[in-house]
């Protein structure tokens, strides 16, 4: 890989544009850069969650997801590129099925919370949904792979399930919403 980032500041973005992987420049507030930033934020939130204690298999799954999100960011950085494989959303579906199979069926709405790690994954889930909405916005104007959108859609489901699973594995449970609690 070499020394690709030997100089951190370039001053090329001082006028409000940024470079893409294909050499073109775009506004820092463009739909593409917004989507890239939200995928990056999601990846960072997963990194924060990984600072918490959790089962090794969940840790490995989340670390793999971080790599996938970096691939997705690369795909967004190079217009027309496709770095997210068609098999990747299916991998997430398998993980959803595995971890959800160990949980009791939902009968109530739940609130984000429980353990610190679970709460962090709930937060990551909301950012994932925002990143997905940004991809939909970008796709209205430019080509975005269906696989990228599918990946984020499945990932938000997985993050929800993993948050529930982490609460259960810590000996707790879901934080249940109580209708009219403060009425």
Buried (B, 14 or more C-beta within 10 A) or exposed (E): EEEEEEEEEEEEEEEEBBEBEEEEEBEEEBBBBBBBBBBBBBBBBBBBBBEBEBEEEBBEBBEBBBEBBBBBBBBBBBBEBBBBEEEBBEBBEEBBEBBBEEBEEEEEEBEBBBBBBBBBBBBBBBBBBBBBBBBBBBBEEBEBBEBBBBBBBBBBBBBBBBBBBBBBBBEEEBBEEEEEEEE
